Amino acid sequence: MTKAEKVNFAITKLQELYPVIPVPLDHKDPYTLLIAVLMSAQSTDIRVNKITPLLFEKADNPYDMVKLSVEEIRDIIRPVGLSPMKSKGIHGLSKILIDKYDGEVPRDIALLEELPAVGHKTASVVVSQAFGIPAFPVDTHIHRLMYRWGFTNGKNVVQTEKDAKRLFPKELWNDLHLQIIWYGRDYSPARGWDLNNDIITKTIGRKTVLDDYYKKIKTRK
């Protein structure tokens, strides 16, 4: 297969498997999505989805959020991890949204990245999922699969994002980044990986990745 054929195969298979794409983090508007994505750093979506209702019951907009103290926010979100940093970020960005943007979440990645505790991935998720602006946030699942499929060199997430944007049509970015995340969770995990269940990697995977997999299988027998 040529590179273009491999890309088309991956897109087609992902669209077959995930014609309807669920958004992993529960939210109701750009602000609650921003907070949920911020909270998800080095945590799991399942854990975040258990904690956000508790936080949003008290404050689901920046005006109510700044009425809480950093300590109150921290106590609520402690189970998601990194609560000292995340609670300061949530309180700080809420104040900035009020002071600079009339309480609204900006639609520009660069402006979002200026907010406390908001990195490039978080900003990309927000513009993509909240506003429908083409972006390609790269998480660990996307980084792993792009390497397994031979679509990137695996050096870092910055390079992986560049390669994804170069290879995939822009009009598909928002769907594809979610489809790849779900595929990575369902069929191509980092641990307990069964290549027989991973049709995309089995068909188009990087030769060194496939060779390493089969070597490990042989040593287990």
Secondary structure, DSSP 8 states (H G I E B T S, - for coil): --HHHHHHHHHHHHHHH-SS---SS--SSHHHHHHHHHHTTTS-HHHHHHHHHHHHHH-SSHHHHTTS-HHHHHHHHGGGS-HHHHHHHHHHHHHHHHHHHTT---S-HHHHHTSTT--HHHHHHHHHHHH--------HHHHHHHHHTTSS--S-HHHHHHHHHHHS-GGGHHHHHHHHHHHHHHT--SSS--GGG-HHHHHH--HHHHHHHHHHHHHH-
